[in-house]
Amino acid sequence: MGNLHRLFSPQTVAVIGGGIWGRSVIQQCQKLGFEGMLYAVHPKAKAVAGVPAYRSVADLPVAPDATFIAVNRDATIDIVRQLSKRGAGGAVCFASGFLEAEEENAGGAALQEALINAAGDMPIIGPNCYGFVNYLDRFCLWPDQHGGRPVERGVAIVTQSSNIMINLTMQQRGLPIAYALTAGNQAQTSLAHLGRAVLDDPRVTALGLHIEGIGELADFEDLARYASACKKGIVALKVGRSAQAQRATISHTASLTGSDASADALLSRLGIARVDGLTEMIEALKILHYHGPLAGKKLVSASCSGGEAGLVADTAEIQGKGLIFPPLIETQKEGLRAALGDMVALANPLDYHTYIWGNLAGMADAYTALIDAPIDLGVIVVDFPRSDRCDPEAWECVIAAAEIAHQKTGKPIALLASLAENMSERQAARIAAAGLIPLSGIEASLSAIAAAASIHPAHHVPVIAAPNVTGATILDEAASKALLRPYGLDLPKNLVVKRHALPETLPFGYPVVLKAMGQAHKSEMDGVKLGLADRAELEAAMAKMDQSVYLIEEMVGDGLIELLVGVVADPTHGYLLTLAAGGVLTEILKDNVSLSLPVEEADILTALEKLRIAPLLAGYRGKPAADKAALVTAVLAVQECVLDNCARFSEIELNPLILTTTRAVAVDALIKTGEKSHG
């Protein structure tokens, strides 16, 4: 694939096809103010949308820098081949019916492969996409209306859905969009390639991604690391949380969503903020555009209503995304008392009443006192009256006072309308011009603030790619442990015996544990007997369990806590490590944290602190602390085993891993293997 700059910022443009879509591309390009040369290609028409038409690609006077192909899928392949041979700069392939239609049309995959081959080194975007709009240079290859307007700088947004991109361009929340790009099937040019190309533009301040499928994992990692190097944040809306979304995605763009937990882990590892909806993404991008990533999640909030103050606090609590409203320190209290008097109860969030409303100096002093503290963002709640029925002029004092507070403190300040309707585009522009951040809607904005605070440099170590394993085989517990033992994992001594073949003496002492071989969830099947004190109890348990093969193990005593350590192969996002409350509590507590492999000691220790059972690891209510160093050693041993066998491993699970004051013992283990698929 060649460089995308020529395609994004062309001097010569060709539109192939004279139907409604081709005409619309020409009209939208002219409407946006494109000043380069426009050519139309049509085998019969003399002109398309007023632009003179040439009979074929070969008849064009130049090899176009950018081309929109608005013909059927079979003709698209031939035209791409002609453009590539002529040395064209790139093309948008509008047609559908390629890989995304494979379930309905068995030839879709072959057609997509033919399209890629026809393009050669020439960049193509799509197929099955609308193309893009470059608002910076007033150019688009776009066959429909869009709601954006030319800007001097702004954010870039890349989606796989053209309709979602249309919707995003129609936003009226004060977000300047520099590029609106759709990736479609990502046959050749991936979402990551598009994102990397626009991040090169110094006029782009941040990147928003609507992701159905990530594509090549290595390319996506490169995008994240490049964004980190550019100090530009990425916000991602990744679909696929539900089974319905996963099915829709496959039929839409032939993308595999992968598991949602592994997507979370990957995005977190790469320093990309994940959001749950379009409004949240818009608000987060506004923070990144007008300020940049936030240093942390400590906020102060001010409003002239106790109801609003309570709503802000409750919403942050309900969302559970770690936003903190620290108690006011003495210097804040002193400044606020001087500005507000003794009639206002001082707290964070603050209800500053309306005593000083309209008093610019007083409001500025109050905002300055509140915000001049060790916080990461100041939030002032203000809802402007609708201008068609009311006069919002009296609310301008909030903007002016906040501007003064920002200049005095140097702290980022957001003006937040509790309802999106209560901050117009004009007001958002006025707020931005004052050096402030315009935010719309309490719920979306608080989530966006948490997202902007979660951005960090991408992890320096590449993710371990996971194969698509077929023909899975579950190893029994003894075989699983035998495979893990050489990696230094602490395992109980054990012995496999057949029915009626119990040796006179065991290679380890009593008490012992008896397990039925070949059962994944032995406790549910009454396949585990603990604490058998002597041979008689062991024989009786074997007779009652009535199995053909048994596993006898030494009993691990003095356990403080049980954990689950699991690794699952996700071909979309890489290997996923899960740490969780273990044993019978795994499904009851649902207390878990996931990381993409590989991990280091610091990653493991940080993840453990996120578990609700973390206090038990440190020692709780007089109990001794578990051996965290042994736990880290166990996790790294599992990782090393995965690294050595990644071509065939699809799953490893230790449950439980019993932690004592000196050990981390894997008393149960399961490994699932298979053959790497080359399809």
Secondary structure, DSSP 8 states (H G I E B T S, - for coil): ---SHHHHS-SEEEEE--SHHHHHHHHHHHHHT--SEEEEE-SS-SEETTEEEESSGGGSSS--SEEEE-S-HHHHHHHHHHHHHHT---EEE----SGGGTTT-TTHHHHHHHHHHHHTTS-EE-SSS--EEETTTTEEE-SS-------SSEEEEEES-HHHHHHHHT--SS--EEEEEE-TT-SSS-HHHHHHHHHTSTTEEEEEEEES---SHHHHHHHHHHHHHHT--EEEEE--SSHHHHHHHHHHH------HHHHHHHHHHTT-EEESSHHHHHHHHHHHHHT-S-S-SBEEEEES-HHHHHHHHHHHHHHTS--B-----HHHHHHHHHHH-SSS---SSEE--STTTT-HHHHHHHHHHHHSSS-SEEEEE-----TTTS-GGGGHHHHHHHHHHHHHH---EEEEESSGGGS-HHHHHHHHHTT-EEEE-HHHHHHHHHHHHS-----SS-------EEEEEEE-HHHHHHHHGGGT-----EEEEETT---SS-SS-SSEEEEETT-SSGGGGT-EEEEE-SHHHHHHHHHHH--SEEEEEE---S--EEEEEEEEEETTTEEEEEEEE-GGGHHHH--EEEEESS--HHHHHHHHTTSTTHHHHH--TT-----HHHHHHHHHHHHHHHHHTTTTEEEEEEEEEEE-SS-EEE--EEEEEEEE---
